[in-house]
C-alpha cells in the first residue's frame, strides 16, 4: 500500500483521499482516518457508536476521533457509545 501512495502514508501518516483502501471519516471535507463506526435505527430513535468495523458497512458511517467525540443526536434519540476505550473531547485538545 505505501508503495502506491507513499506521500500520504509516510509523510502525512495516514491514507489520503486518493487511497482506495484507506477508511476516512464520512463527514464532508474531513480526510482524517476513521476510528469509529456509527449505525442507527430510525424507527427506534437509536444510534450506536462502535469501534471501527472490520469492513465497510453500507448502512454505517465511519468517523474520525474528533467527529465521534463531538457526536450528538436529535432530541428524543438515544446514543449508545460502545467503543472499547473511553473517549472525551478534552483528550483531543493539545
PyMOL commands that set and color helices and strands:
alter all, ss='L'
color gray80, all
select helices_A, chain A and resi 6-11+42-44+65-69+89-92
alter helices_A, ss='H'
color red, helices_A
select strands_A, chain A and resi 36-41+46-51+61-63+78-81
alter strands_A, ss='S'
color yellow, strands_A
deselect
rebuild
show_as cartoon
